[in-house]
C-alpha cells in the first residue's frame, strides 16, 4: 500500500461540549458535524475550498492525489463492491448511533448503550455477510480501500460499546490486519483527544 503525505493543520472540535454547534463552526458545516476541510490554492477556487462529509473528502483526496487504484478497486465491479460496503457503514450504521442521535433518544446511559449496540450489531452482521463474498486481506481483495476506511472507525465504536468483534470473524480478521498498519496508528482517534479528556 502506497503512502501519501499531505501537509495539513488539524483543529480539534469537541462534540461533547457543543463546539461543533458554535456559530464559527456552523459557517464551515451547517449540519454541525465533523469533519470539515478547508484547502487553499485550489485551481478554480479563489480563496478557500471548503468541503464537508467524510466520503466527499476521501473522494476529493483520491482524485486530487491520484489514489484511485488503492481506494476504489481496479474494476467497475470492485468499485461497486467497495461503495456497497462503505455505504453499509456510512449510511446504514454509523448515523444511527452517533452522538446527536443518542442525545435526542434519552438521557439514560444504559438505554443509549443498548440502542447503540443494536445498530452496531445490525450493521456488522450485514457487513459480515456482504464482505464474505469479497474479502482477502481487506474488505475487497488484498487492496486497502474506502470500505476499510469506513469499517475500522465503526469497529472502534463497536468496541467502545462493548461489542465482541469475534462474533463477526471476517470483519475481525480485516480489523486485525488493518491495526498492524502504521497509518492506522497515525490516525487513531485517541491521538487527537484534547489533553486531559476522558471519553
C-alpha positions as CSV (number, residue, x, y, z in Angstrom):
1,X,0.0,0.0,0.0
2,X,1.5,3.3,-1.0
3,X,1.6,6.2,1.4
4,X,0.9,9.9,0.5
5,X,2.0,12.6,3.0
6,X,-0.1,15.7,2.7
7,X,0.7,18.7,4.9
8,X,-2.2,19.8,7.0
9,X,-3.2,21.6,10.2
10,X,-5.5,19.6,12.5
11,X,-8.0,21.6,14.6
12,X,-9.8,19.7,17.4
13,X,-13.6,20.2,17.6
14,X,-15.1,18.8,20.8
15,X,-18.5,17.4,20.1
16,X,-19.2,16.7,23.8
17,X,-19.0,20.4,24.7
18,X,-21.1,21.6,21.8
19,X,-18.2,23.2,20.0
20,X,-19.5,21.9,16.6
21,X,-22.7,23.9,17.1
22,X,-20.8,27.2,17.6
23,X,-21.5,30.0,15.0
24,X,-17.9,29.8,13.8
25,X,-18.1,26.1,13.1
26,X,-21.6,26.2,11.6
27,X,-20.2,28.5,8.9
28,X,-17.9,25.6,7.9
29,X,-20.5,22.9,8.3
30,X,-24.2,24.0,8.7
31,X,-25.1,20.5,9.9
32,X,-22.8,20.9,12.9
33,X,-21.0,17.6,12.2
34,X,-17.3,16.9,11.9
35,X,-15.2,16.8,9.8
36,X,-14.8,19.9,7.8
37,X,-12.0,20.6,5.4
38,X,-10.6,23.9,4.2
39,X,-8.0,23.8,1.4
40,X,-6.1,26.8,-0.1
41,X,-4.5,27.3,-3.5
42,X,-7.0,25.1,-5.4
43,X,-7.3,26.0,-9.1
44,X,-10.7,27.4,-9.9
45,X,-11.4,28.2,-6.3
46,X,-10.1,31.6,-5.3
47,X,-9.5,31.8,-1.6
48,X,-10.5,28.7,0.4
49,X,-12.0,25.5,-1.0
50,X,-14.4,24.1,1.7
51,X,-15.8,20.6,1.8
52,X,-17.7,18.6,4.4
53,X,-18.7,14.9,4.7
54,X,-16.1,12.2,5.0
55,X,-16.8,10.3,1.8
56,X,-16.8,13.5,-0.2
57,X,-13.4,14.4,1.3
58,X,-12.0,11.0,0.6
59,X,-13.2,11.1,-3.0
60,X,-11.6,14.5,-3.4
61,X,-8.3,13.3,-2.0
62,X,-8.5,10.2,-4.1
63,X,-8.9,12.3,-7.3
64,X,-6.7,15.2,-6.4
65,X,-3.7,12.9,-5.4
66,X,-4.5,10.1,-7.8
67,X,-5.2,7.4,-5.2
68,X,-7.9,5.6,-7.2
69,X,-6.1,2.2,-7.5
70,X,-5.9,1.8,-3.8
71,X,-9.2,3.2,-2.6
72,X,-11.8,2.3,-5.2
73,X,-10.7,-1.0,-6.6
74,X,-9.4,-2.0,-10.1
75,X,-12.6,-2.7,-11.9
76,X,-16.2,-1.4,-12.0
77,X,-17.3,-4.5,-10.1
78,X,-14.7,-3.9,-7.4
79,X,-15.6,-0.3,-7.2
80,X,-19.3,-1.2,-6.8
81,X,-18.5,-3.6,-4.0
82,X,-16.3,-1.0,-2.3
83,X,-19.1,1.6,-2.4
84,X,-21.7,-1.0,-1.2
85,X,-19.6,-1.9,1.8
86,X,-18.7,1.7,2.6
87,X,-22.3,2.8,2.5
88,X,-23.4,-0.1,4.6
89,X,-21.4,1.6,7.4
90,X,-21.6,5.2,6.3
91,X,-25.3,5.4,5.6
92,X,-26.8,2.3,7.3
93,X,-24.9,2.0,10.6
94,X,-22.9,5.0,11.8
95,X,-25.7,7.7,11.7
96,X,-28.0,5.6,13.9
97,X,-25.5,5.6,16.8
98,X,-23.8,8.9,16.6
99,X,-23.8,11.3,19.5
100,X,-26.6,13.6,18.3
101,X,-29.0,10.7,17.9
102,X,-28.1,9.3,21.3
103,X,-28.6,12.7,22.9
104,X,-32.1,13.0,21.3
105,X,-33.0,9.5,22.2
106,X,-32.6,9.6,26.0
107,X,-30.5,10.8,28.9
108,X,-30.3,7.2,30.3
109,X,-26.8,5.9,29.6
110,X,-27.8,2.2,29.7
111,X,-30.5,2.8,27.1
112,X,-28.1,4.7,24.9
113,X,-25.7,1.8,25.1
114,X,-28.5,-0.7,24.3
115,X,-29.6,1.4,21.3
116,X,-26.0,1.7,20.0
117,X,-25.3,-2.0,20.4
118,X,-28.5,-2.8,18.5
119,X,-27.4,-0.8,15.4
120,X,-23.8,-1.8,15.7
121,X,-24.8,-5.5,15.6
122,X,-27.2,-5.0,12.7
123,X,-24.6,-3.1,10.6
124,X,-21.8,-5.5,11.4
125,X,-24.0,-8.6,10.7
126,X,-24.8,-7.1,7.3
127,X,-21.2,-6.2,6.6
128,X,-20.0,-9.7,7.6
129,X,-22.4,-11.3,5.2
130,X,-21.6,-9.0,2.3
131,X,-17.8,-9.0,2.9
132,X,-17.6,-12.8,2.9
133,X,-18.1,-12.6,-0.8
134,X,-15.2,-10.2,-1.5
135,X,-12.6,-10.3,1.4
136,X,-9.0,-11.0,1.0
137,X,-6.6,-9.4,3.4
138,X,-9.0,-6.4,3.4
139,X,-12.7,-5.9,2.6
140,X,-12.3,-6.2,-1.2
141,X,-9.4,-8.4,-2.0
142,X,-5.9,-7.6,-0.9
143,X,-6.1,-3.8,-1.5
144,X,-6.9,-1.4,1.3
145,X,-10.0,0.5,0.2
146,X,-12.6,3.0,1.0
147,X,-14.7,0.2,2.6
148,X,-11.9,-0.4,5.1
149,X,-11.7,3.3,5.9
150,X,-15.4,3.2,6.9
151,X,-15.2,-0.2,8.6
152,X,-12.3,0.5,11.0
153,X,-13.8,3.5,12.8
154,X,-17.1,1.5,13.2
155,X,-15.1,-1.3,14.8
156,X,-13.6,1.3,17.2
157,X,-17.1,2.5,18.0
158,X,-18.4,-1.1,18.4
159,X,-15.6,-1.9,20.9
160,X,-16.5,1.3,22.7
161,X,-20.0,0.0,23.2
162,X,-18.5,-3.4,24.4
163,X,-19.3,-5.4,21.3
164,X,-17.2,-8.5,20.8
165,X,-15.9,-8.4,17.2
166,X,-15.1,-12.1,17.3
167,X,-18.8,-12.6,16.6
168,X,-18.0,-11.4,13.1
169,X,-15.0,-13.4,12.0
170,X,-14.3,-11.8,8.6
171,X,-14.8,-8.3,10.0
172,X,-12.5,-9.2,12.9
173,X,-9.9,-10.7,10.5
174,X,-9.9,-7.4,8.5
175,X,-9.7,-5.3,11.6
176,X,-6.7,-7.3,13.0
177,X,-5.0,-6.8,9.6
178,X,-5.6,-3.1,9.5
179,X,-4.4,-2.4,13.0
180,X,-0.9,-3.6,12.1
181,X,-0.6,-0.6,9.6
182,X,1.4,2.5,10.5
183,X,-1.4,4.6,9.0
184,X,-3.9,3.1,11.5
185,X,-1.8,4.1,14.4
186,X,-1.1,7.6,12.9
187,X,-4.8,8.3,12.6
188,X,-6.1,6.6,15.7
189,X,-8.7,8.8,17.4
190,X,-7.0,8.6,20.8
191,X,-4.1,10.5,19.4
192,X,-6.3,13.5,18.8
193,X,-8.1,13.8,22.1
194,X,-7.5,17.1,23.9
195,X,-5.2,16.9,26.9
196,X,-6.9,15.7,30.0
197,X,-10.0,14.5,28.1
198,X,-11.7,11.2,29.1
199,X,-14.3,9.7,26.8
